[in-house]
Amino acid sequence: MPGPGPDIEELPALPGHLSGDVLALAVRAARHDGVKPLSEQTVLQARRLPEDTSSHEAGTHLVVRAEPGGPLVGYGHVDRTDPDHPSAELVVDPDHRRRGVGGALLDHVLRRWPSVRLWSHGDLQDARTLYGSRGLRVVRELWQMARPLAGEWADLPDRVDLPSELEVRSYRVGADDEAWLALNSRAFADHPEQGRMTLADLRDRQSEPWFDPSGFLVLVDSDQVDPEGEPRLAAFHWTKVETDHPDTGEVYVVGVDPDYQGRGLGTAVTLLGLQHLRARGVQTATLYVDGDNGPAIATYHRLGFERSAIDVMYAAGDTGA
């Protein structure tokens, strides 16, 4: 007769010691699987202290133990920012897999949030098997694309031409925050994650060791100024270089204000960011793009990027767009 299932606890935030346990579990899983099991946003949420209530209403942490009071064997995070389609990420300790932990965690999430969408980073076979066993199907693909910035295939133009009224400068922490959030929201109005970035989310990233305002490039329009005389932000390219992987740089986010679209600014600001990464000594540039975003993929192909990895999102039945 099978024993009781694992103990699953729901928490609005993780106390410090438990946050460390969750992040250590994620590291063990990444080493075992060759891919990080949790997104950057989930890691940042896991680090937030209980007294920081900014995300309590929008997220739930699931802590899984083999038995009450036992060691941590699994973890899940449900992001409820979109109440119609919450998204989740699940991870099981490599030493406790194939013991029903993942299935119990998944079933708990599906019972509590029937319209949930679940990420599978790296599209691993174990996740395919588990999600397929519950009748879930792939509803979204997120491609990782890469291109060299060094060697014979790393050609980049020496000059990027911009309209005469636009100039490029580095991001100013604090002074640009509100204007950038407004631009980001406009540029990604239909994006399920990026368009919902808040000031707390932005400050979380500004506090990360990798954050470098000199690699956060903004295009400003000197012909349009606000009441304080500040030029309007037209487009941006936020680059990212992890401190422990200095040879790889990421096209973290590229955005163009809808009022400036159709002028080639996306390509221009992408090239400016790639030039910045190359000047830093980065060998390879990576980026993420939705698999159904044909125009963006075509643009990145023209810039020398090729698909290098894939994340997929699963959902039950017809969950809508």
Secondary structure as a PSIPRED ss2 file (coil, helix, strand):
# PSIPRED VFORMAT (PSIPRED V4.0)

   1 M C   1.000  0.000  0.000
   2 P C   1.000  0.000  0.000
   3 G C   1.000  0.000  0.000
   4 P C   1.000  0.000  0.000
   5 G C   1.000  0.000  0.000
   6 P C   1.000  0.000  0.000
   7 D E   0.000  0.000  1.000
   8 I E   0.000  0.000  1.000
   9 E E   0.000  0.000  1.000
  10 E E   0.000  0.000  1.000
  11 L E   0.000  0.000  1.000
  12 P C   1.000  0.000  0.000
  13 A C   1.000  0.000  0.000
  14 L C   1.000  0.000  0.000
  15 P C   1.000  0.000  0.000
  16 G H   0.000  1.000  0.000
  17 H H   0.000  1.000  0.000
  18 L H   0.000  1.000  0.000
  19 S H   0.000  1.000  0.000
  20 G H   0.000  1.000  0.000
  21 D H   0.000  1.000  0.000
  22 V H   0.000  1.000  0.000
  23 L H   0.000  1.000  0.000
  24 A H   0.000  1.000  0.000
  25 L H   0.000  1.000  0.000
  26 A H   0.000  1.000  0.000
  27 V H   0.000  1.000  0.000
  28 R H   0.000  1.000  0.000
  29 A H   0.000  1.000  0.000
  30 A H   0.000  1.000  0.000
  31 R H   0.000  1.000  0.000
  32 H H   0.000  1.000  0.000
  33 D H   0.000  1.000  0.000
  34 G C   1.000  0.000  0.000
  35 V C   1.000  0.000  0.000
  36 K C   1.000  0.000  0.000
  37 P C   1.000  0.000  0.000
  38 L C   1.000  0.000  0.000
  39 S C   1.000  0.000  0.000
  40 E H   0.000  1.000  0.000
  41 Q H   0.000  1.000  0.000
  42 T H   0.000  1.000  0.000
  43 V H   0.000  1.000  0.000
  44 L H   0.000  1.000  0.000
  45 Q H   0.000  1.000  0.000
  46 A H   0.000  1.000  0.000
  47 R H   0.000  1.000  0.000
  48 R C   1.000  0.000  0.000
  49 L C   1.000  0.000  0.000
  50 P C   1.000  0.000  0.000
  51 E C   1.000  0.000  0.000
  52 D C   1.000  0.000  0.000
  53 T H   0.000  1.000  0.000
  54 S H   0.000  1.000  0.000
  55 S H   0.000  1.000  0.000
  56 H C   1.000  0.000  0.000
  57 E C   1.000  0.000  0.000
  58 A C   1.000  0.000  0.000
  59 G E   0.000  0.000  1.000
  60 T E   0.000  0.000  1.000
  61 H E   0.000  0.000  1.000
  62 L E   0.000  0.000  1.000
  63 V E   0.000  0.000  1.000
  64 V E   0.000  0.000  1.000
  65 R E   0.000  0.000  1.000
  66 A C   1.000  0.000  0.000
  67 E C   1.000  0.000  0.000
  68 P C   1.000  0.000  0.000
  69 G C   1.000  0.000  0.000
  70 G C   1.000  0.000  0.000
  71 P C   1.000  0.000  0.000
  72 L E   0.000  0.000  1.000
  73 V E   0.000  0.000  1.000
  74 G E   0.000  0.000  1.000
  75 Y E   0.000  0.000  1.000
  76 G E   0.000  0.000  1.000
  77 H E   0.000  0.000  1.000
  78 V E   0.000  0.000  1.000
  79 D E   0.000  0.000  1.000
  80 R C   1.000  0.000  0.000
  81 T C   1.000  0.000  0.000
  82 D C   1.000  0.000  0.000
  83 P C   1.000  0.000  0.000
  84 D C   1.000  0.000  0.000
  85 H C   1.000  0.000  0.000
  86 P C   1.000  0.000  0.000
  87 S E   0.000  0.000  1.000
  88 A E   0.000  0.000  1.000
  89 E E   0.000  0.000  1.000
  90 L E   0.000  0.000  1.000
  91 V E   0.000  0.000  1.000
  92 V E   0.000  0.000  1.000
  93 D C   1.000  0.000  0.000
  94 P H   0.000  1.000  0.000
  95 D H   0.000  1.000  0.000
  96 H H   0.000  1.000  0.000
  97 R C   1.000  0.000  0.000
  98 R C   1.000  0.000  0.000
  99 R C   1.000  0.000  0.000
 100 G C   1.000  0.000  0.000
 101 V H   0.000  1.000  0.000
 102 G H   0.000  1.000  0.000
 103 G H   0.000  1.000  0.000
 104 A H   0.000  1.000  0.000
 105 L H   0.000  1.000  0.000
 106 L H   0.000  1.000  0.000
 107 D H   0.000  1.000  0.000
 108 H H   0.000  1.000  0.000
 109 V H   0.000  1.000  0.000
 110 L H   0.000  1.000  0.000
 111 R H   0.000  1.000  0.000
 112 R H   0.000  1.000  0.000
 113 W C   1.000  0.000  0.000
 114 P C   1.000  0.000  0.000
 115 S C   1.000  0.000  0.000
 116 V C   1.000  0.000  0.000
 117 R E   0.000  0.000  1.000
 118 L E   0.000  0.000  1.000
 119 W E   0.000  0.000  1.000
 120 S E   0.000  0.000  1.000
 121 H C   1.000  0.000  0.000
 122 G C   1.000  0.000  0.000
 123 D C   1.000  0.000  0.000
 124 L C   1.000  0.000  0.000
 125 Q H   0.000  1.000  0.000
 126 D H   0.000  1.000  0.000
 127 A H   0.000  1.000  0.000
 128 R H   0.000  1.000  0.000
 129 T H   0.000  1.000  0.000
 130 L H   0.000  1.000  0.000
 131 Y H   0.000  1.000  0.000
 132 G H   0.000  1.000  0.000
 133 S H   0.000  1.000  0.000
 134 R C   1.000  0.000  0.000
 135 G C   1.000  0.000  0.000
 136 L E   0.000  0.000  1.000
 137 R E   0.000  0.000  1.000
 138 V E   0.000  0.000  1.000
 139 V E   0.000  0.000  1.000
 140 R E   0.000  0.000  1.000
 141 E E   0.000  0.000  1.000
 142 L E   0.000  0.000  1.000
 143 W E   0.000  0.000  1.000
 144 Q E   0.000  0.000  1.000
 145 M E   0.000  0.000  1.000
 146 A E   0.000  0.000  1.000
 147 R E   0.000  0.000  1.000
 148 P E   0.000  0.000  1.000
 149 L C   1.000  0.000  0.000
 150 A C   1.000  0.000  0.000
 151 G C   1.000  0.000  0.000
 152 E C   1.000  0.000  0.000
 153 W C   1.000  0.000  0.000
 154 A C   1.000  0.000  0.000
 155 D C   1.000  0.000  0.000
 156 L C   1.000  0.000  0.000
 157 P C   1.000  0.000  0.000
 158 D C   1.000  0.000  0.000
 159 R C   1.000  0.000  0.000
 160 V C   1.000  0.000  0.000
 161 D C   1.000  0.000  0.000
 162 L C   1.000  0.000  0.000
 163 P C   1.000  0.000  0.000
 164 S C   1.000  0.000  0.000
 165 E C   1.000  0.000  0.000
 166 L E   0.000  0.000  1.000
 167 E E   0.000  0.000  1.000
 168 V E   0.000  0.000  1.000
 169 R E   0.000  0.000  1.000
 170 S E   0.000  0.000  1.000
 171 Y C   1.000  0.000  0.000
 172 R C   1.000  0.000  0.000
 173 V C   1.000  0.000  0.000
 174 G C   1.000  0.000  0.000
 175 A C   1.000  0.000  0.000
 176 D C   1.000  0.000  0.000
 177 D H   0.000  1.000  0.000
 178 E H   0.000  1.000  0.000
 179 A H   0.000  1.000  0.000
 180 W H   0.000  1.000  0.000
 181 L H   0.000  1.000  0.000
 182 A H   0.000  1.000  0.000
 183 L H   0.000  1.000  0.000
 184 N H   0.000  1.000  0.000
 185 S H   0.000  1.000  0.000
 186 R H   0.000  1.000  0.000
 187 A H   0.000  1.000  0.000
 188 F C   1.000  0.000  0.000
 189 A C   1.000  0.000  0.000
 190 D C   1.000  0.000  0.000
 191 H C   1.000  0.000  0.000
 192 P C   1.000  0.000  0.000
 193 E C   1.000  0.000  0.000
 194 Q H   0.000  1.000  0.000
 195 G H   0.000  1.000  0.000
 196 R H   0.000  1.000  0.000
 197 M C   1.000  0.000  0.000
 198 T C   1.000  0.000  0.000
 199 L H   0.000  1.000  0.000
 200 A H   0.000  1.000  0.000
 201 D H   0.000  1.000  0.000
 202 L H   0.000  1.000  0.000
 203 R H   0.000  1.000  0.000
 204 D H   0.000  1.000  0.000
 205 R H   0.000  1.000  0.000
 206 Q H   0.000  1.000  0.000
 207 S C   1.000  0.000  0.000
 208 E C   1.000  0.000  0.000
 209 P C   1.000  0.000  0.000
 210 W C   1.000  0.000  0.000
 211 F C   1.000  0.000  0.000
 212 D C   1.000  0.000  0.000
 213 P H   0.000  1.000  0.000
 214 S H   0.000  1.000  0.000
 215 G H   0.000  1.000  0.000
 216 F E   0.000  0.000  1.000
 217 L E   0.000  0.000  1.000
 218 V E   0.000  0.000  1.000
 219 L E   0.000  0.000  1.000
 220 V E   0.000  0.000  1.000
 221 D E   0.000  0.000  1.000
 222 S E   0.000  0.000  1.000
 223 D E   0.000  0.000  1.000
 224 Q E   0.000  0.000  1.000
 225 V E   0.000  0.000  1.000
 226 D C   1.000  0.000  0.000
 227 P C   1.000  0.000  0.000
 228 E C   1.000  0.000  0.000
 229 G C   1.000  0.000  0.000
 230 E C   1.000  0.000  0.000
 231 P E   0.000  0.000  1.000
 232 R E   0.000  0.000  1.000
 233 L E   0.000  0.000  1.000
 234 A E   0.000  0.000  1.000
 235 A E   0.000  0.000  1.000
 236 F E   0.000  0.000  1.000
 237 H E   0.000  0.000  1.000
 238 W E   0.000  0.000  1.000
 239 T E   0.000  0.000  1.000
 240 K E   0.000  0.000  1.000
 241 V C   1.000  0.000  0.000
 242 E C   1.000  0.000  0.000
 243 T C   1.000  0.000  0.000
 244 D C   1.000  0.000  0.000
 245 H C   1.000  0.000  0.000
 246 P C   1.000  0.000  0.000
 247 D C   1.000  0.000  0.000
 248 T E   0.000  0.000  1.000
 249 G E   0.000  0.000  1.000
 250 E E   0.000  0.000  1.000
 251 V E   0.000  0.000  1.000
 252 Y E   0.000  0.000  1.000
 253 V E   0.000  0.000  1.000
 254 V E   0.000  0.000  1.000
 255 G E   0.000  0.000  1.000
 256 V E   0.000  0.000  1.000
 257 D C   1.000  0.000  0.000
 258 P H   0.000  1.000  0.000
 259 D H   0.000  1.000  0.000
 260 Y H   0.000  1.000  0.000
 261 Q C   1.000  0.000  0.000
 262 G C   1.000  0.000  0.000
 263 R C   1.000  0.000  0.000
 264 G C   1.000  0.000  0.000
 265 L H   0.000  1.000  0.000
 266 G H   0.000  1.000  0.000
 267 T H   0.000  1.000  0.000
 268 A H   0.000  1.000  0.000
 269 V H   0.000  1.000  0.000
 270 T H   0.000  1.000  0.000
 271 L H   0.000  1.000  0.000
 272 L H   0.000  1.000  0.000
 273 G H   0.000  1.000  0.000
 274 L H   0.000  1.000  0.000
 275 Q H   0.000  1.000  0.000
 276 H H   0.000  1.000  0.000
 277 L H   0.000  1.000  0.000
 278 R H   0.000  1.000  0.000
 279 A H   0.000  1.000  0.000
 280 R C   1.000  0.000  0.000
 281 G C   1.000  0.000  0.000
 282 V C   1.000  0.000  0.000
 283 Q C   1.000  0.000  0.000
 284 T E   0.000  0.000  1.000
 285 A E   0.000  0.000  1.000
 286 T E   0.000  0.000  1.000
 287 L E   0.000  0.000  1.000
 288 Y E   0.000  0.000  1.000
 289 V E   0.000  0.000  1.000
 290 D E   0.000  0.000  1.000
 291 G C   1.000  0.000  0.000
 292 D C   1.000  0.000  0.000
 293 N C   1.000  0.000  0.000
 294 G H   0.000  1.000  0.000
 295 P H   0.000  1.000  0.000
 296 A H   0.000  1.000  0.000
 297 I H   0.000  1.000  0.000
 298 A H   0.000  1.000  0.000
 299 T H   0.000  1.000  0.000
 300 Y H   0.000  1.000  0.000
 301 H H   0.000  1.000  0.000
 302 R H   0.000  1.000  0.000
 303 L C   1.000  0.000  0.000
 304 G C   1.000  0.000  0.000
 305 F C   1.000  0.000  0.000
 306 E E   0.000  0.000  1.000
 307 R E   0.000  0.000  1.000
 308 S E   0.000  0.000  1.000
 309 A E   0.000  0.000  1.000
 310 I E   0.000  0.000  1.000
 311 D E   0.000  0.000  1.000
 312 V E   0.000  0.000  1.000
 313 M E   0.000  0.000  1.000
 314 Y E   0.000  0.000  1.000
 315 A E   0.000  0.000  1.000
 316 A E   0.000  0.000  1.000
 317 G C   1.000  0.000  0.000
 318 D C   1.000  0.000  0.000
 319 T C   1.000  0.000  0.000
 320 G C   1.000  0.000  0.000
 321 A C   1.000  0.000  0.000
